[in-house]
Amino acid sequence: MRKNIVAGNWKMNKNLQEGLDFAGELQTVLNGKKINCDVVICTPFIHLALINKQKTGNTVKLGAQNCADKVSGAYTGEVSAAMVASTGAQYVILGHSERRAYYGETNAILKEKVKLALENNLIPIFCIGEVLEEREAGKQNQVVKTQIEEALFELSAEDFGKIVLAYEPVWAIGTGKTATPDQAQEMHAFIRQTLVAKYGEKIANDTSILYGGSANAKNAKELFSNPDVDGGLIGGASLTVEAFMPIIEAF
C-alpha cells in the first residue's frame, strides 16, 4: 500500500531559531492527534541536524531540499547525500522546478543525484512537471514522461520502489493558480500508467505521487480525494503551523 504524504518545502525561508520554533510547535500540535498521512518538513540544510536532535519520536520526518551529484571532494558550497543522511534526514527533494530553472539541473544531473540519495538510504521526492508554454501547447504528458524516463528509468524495480514522485505544474507554483482537481488526477493517472508500462502494476500502484502546485487549506481536501493523488508537496502554506495543519488534516 502506498503512503499518503504531506511534505512542506520551506525553500529559502526561516533562520535557524525560526526553524527550530516551527518544528517544535508542529510536533506539539501533532502530538495526540490521529493523522492519516506521513508529515515531512524539508528545510534548508542548516536546520536539519538541530531539528533532528530537538524532535522526539517520529511524528515529523525530515527532508533536505537538494543534494550534490558528487560523492565528495573539491565542490565548494555543495552538500553531499552522505552529509544529508548524517543529519538524520530521511527524505531529499530532487529536481524541483526552481532547481531546474535557476540552477540548470538537467535530467542527467538528477539521475546522479537520485543514485547517490538511494545509496545513502534517503528517499528522493522527485519533482516533475511542465511550464505554462508546454501546457498550452498540449505537451505536458511528453514533458513529464521524458523527465521520468531520462532520470529514473535506469533504476532497478527495487530501487524505483523507494522513490516518491511529486507532480508540480510549474505554472501553478507561487502564482496563486492551481491545477483543477481533474487536471491533477489526469496527470497523476498518466504518470502511474507510465510506471505500469516500465515496472508493472505493483510498483506503479505502490508509488506515492504528490501534487505540488499551490495546494492550500482550501483546495487540499478536494485534490487529495482523487484516487491517484497521494498527498502534497507544499510551499508557502507550509511556512506556518496554522496554514500547514489543515492540509495535513485533509486526509
C-alpha positions in Angstrom: 0.0 0.0 0.0 1.3 3.4 -0.9 1.7 6.1 1.7 -0.2 9.4 1.9 2.4 12.1 2.5 2.2 15.8 3.2 5.7 17.4 2.8 6.4 21.0 3.5 9.1 22.7 1.3 10.4 25.8 3.2 12.6 26.8 0.3 14.9 29.6 1.4 12.9 30.7 4.4 13.4 30.7 8.2 16.5 31.4 10.1 17.8 28.7 12.5 15.8 29.7 15.5 12.6 30.2 13.5 13.0 26.7 12.1 13.5 25.2 15.5 10.5 27.0 16.8 8.3 25.9 13.9 9.4 22.3 14.2 8.7 22.3 18.0 5.3 23.9 17.5 4.3 21.5 14.8 5.3 18.5 16.9 3.3 19.8 19.9 0.2 20.3 17.8 0.5 16.8 16.2 1.1 15.0 19.5 -2.0 13.1 20.4 -3.7 13.7 17.1 -4.6 10.9 14.8 -3.3 11.7 11.4 -3.7 9.7 8.2 -0.5 10.7 6.4 3.2 11.0 6.9 4.3 14.5 7.7 7.7 15.7 6.3 9.3 19.1 6.6 12.0 19.8 4.0 14.2 22.5 5.5 17.4 24.4 4.5 20.5 22.3 5.3 21.4 24.4 8.3 18.3 23.3 10.2 18.4 19.5 9.7 20.8 18.3 12.4 19.4 20.5 15.2 15.8 19.9 14.4 16.5 16.1 14.4 18.2 16.5 17.8 15.3 18.5 19.2 12.4 16.4 18.0 11.1 13.4 19.9 9.6 10.4 18.2 9.0 10.0 14.5 5.8 12.1 14.1 7.5 14.6 11.9 10.1 13.4 9.4 12.9 15.5 8.0 14.0 16.1 4.4 16.5 18.3 2.7 15.7 20.3 -0.4 18.7 19.1 -2.5 21.9 17.2 -2.5 25.0 17.2 -4.7 25.6 15.0 -7.7 29.1 14.1 -6.5 30.2 11.8 -3.6 32.7 14.3 -2.1 35.6 16.4 -2.9 36.5 19.9 -4.1 33.0 21.2 -4.7 32.8 24.4 -2.7 29.3 25.1 -1.4 27.9 21.7 -2.2 26.3 19.3 0.3 26.5 15.5 -0.4 23.8 12.9 0.0 26.0 11.3 2.7 26.2 14.6 4.6 22.4 15.0 4.4 21.9 11.4 5.7 24.3 12.1 8.6 22.0 14.8 10.0 19.2 12.3 10.5 17.1 13.4 7.5 15.1 10.7 5.8 14.0 12.5 2.6 15.5 14.7 -0.1 13.7 16.8 -2.7 15.3 16.4 -6.1 14.5 18.0 -9.4 12.4 20.8 -8.1 11.4 23.2 -10.9 13.3 26.0 -9.3 16.5 24.0 -9.3 15.9 23.1 -12.9 15.1 26.7 -14.0 17.5 28.7 -11.8 20.5 26.3 -11.5 20.4 24.4 -14.8 19.8 21.0 -13.3 19.3 18.5 -16.2 17.8 15.0 -16.2 21.4 13.7 -16.4 22.5 15.5 -13.3 19.4 14.5 -11.5 20.0 10.8 -12.4 23.3 11.0 -10.5 21.6 12.8 -7.5 18.9 10.1 -7.3 21.5 7.3 -7.4 23.6 8.9 -4.6 20.5 9.6 -2.5 19.4 6.0 -2.7 22.9 4.8 -1.9 22.7 6.8 1.3 19.2 5.5 2.3 17.5 8.8 1.6 14.0 8.7 0.0 14.0 11.0 -3.0 10.9 13.2 -3.6 11.5 13.5 -7.3 9.8 16.5 -8.9 8.4 16.5 -12.5 6.2 19.0 -14.3 5.6 21.3 -17.2 5.8 25.0 -17.7 2.9 27.1 -18.9 4.0 27.2 -22.6 4.3 23.4 -22.6 0.8 23.0 -21.0 -0.7 25.4 -23.5 0.9 23.5 -26.4 -0.5 20.2 -25.1 3.0 18.8 -24.5 2.6 18.2 -20.7 2.4 14.4 -21.0 5.5 14.1 -23.1 7.5 16.6 -21.0 6.7 14.7 -17.8 7.3 11.3 -19.4 10.7 12.4 -20.6 11.7 13.7 -17.2 10.8 10.4 -15.6 12.4 8.2 -18.3 15.7 10.1 -18.5 16.3 10.5 -14.8 14.7 7.4 -13.3 14.1 4.6 -15.7 17.7 3.1 -15.4 16.8 2.2 -11.8 16.1 -1.4 -10.9 12.5 -2.1 -9.9 13.7 -2.4 -6.3 15.3 1.0 -6.2 12.4 2.7 -8.1 10.1 1.3 -5.4 11.9 3.6 -2.9 11.0 6.8 -4.9 8.3 9.3 -4.2 7.2 11.4 -7.1 5.8 15.0 -7.0 3.9 16.4 -9.9 4.3 20.2 -10.0 2.6 22.1 -12.8 5.3 24.8 -12.9 2.7 27.4 -14.0 0.9 26.9 -10.6 3.8 27.4 -8.3 3.7 30.7 -6.4 1.3 32.1 -8.9 -1.9 31.5 -7.0 -3.1 29.3 -9.9 -3.8 25.7 -9.1 -4.4 22.8 -11.4 -8.0 21.8 -11.0 -8.6 18.5 -9.2 -9.5 17.0 -12.6 -6.2 18.2 -14.2 -4.2 16.9 -11.2 -5.9 13.5 -11.3 -5.5 13.3 -15.1 -1.7 13.8 -14.9 -1.2 11.6 -11.8 -3.1 8.8 -13.6 -0.9 9.3 -16.7 2.2 9.2 -14.5 1.0 6.0 -12.9 0.3 4.4 -16.3 3.8 5.4 -17.4 5.2 3.5 -14.4 3.0 0.5 -15.1 4.5 0.2 -18.6 8.0 0.2 -17.2 7.8 -1.5 -13.8 4.4 -3.2 -13.7 1.2 -2.8 -11.7 2.5 -3.5 -8.2 5.4 -0.9 -8.3 3.2 1.7 -10.0 0.3 1.2 -7.5 2.7 1.3 -4.6 4.4 4.6 -5.7 3.2 7.7 -3.9 2.6 10.6 -6.3 2.2 14.0 -4.6 0.7 17.2 -6.0 2.9 20.2 -5.8 1.3 23.3 -7.2 -0.1 25.9 -4.8 -2.0 23.4 -2.6 -3.5 25.0 0.4 -6.1 24.6 3.1 -9.0 25.5 0.8 -8.2 23.0 -2.0 -6.3 20.2 -0.3 -9.2 18.0 0.6 -10.6 18.1 -3.0 -7.2 17.5 -4.5 -6.4 14.6 -2.1 -9.7 12.9 -2.7 -8.6 11.9 -6.2 -7.6 8.2 -6.4 -4.1 8.9 -7.8 -3.2 11.9 -5.7 -1.4 10.7 -2.6 -0.6 14.0 -0.9 1.1 17.2 -1.5 4.5 18.9 -1.7 3.5 22.2 -0.1 5.4 25.5 -0.5 4.1 28.8 1.0 1.4 27.1 3.0 3.9 25.1 4.9 5.6 28.1 6.5 3.2 28.5 9.4 1.7 25.7 11.5 -1.7 27.4 11.3 -1.7 27.1 7.4 0.0 23.7 7.3 -2.2 21.8 9.7 -5.4 21.9 7.7 -3.6 20.4 4.7 -2.3 17.6 6.9 -5.8 17.1 8.3 -7.3 17.0 4.8 -6.6 13.2 4.9 
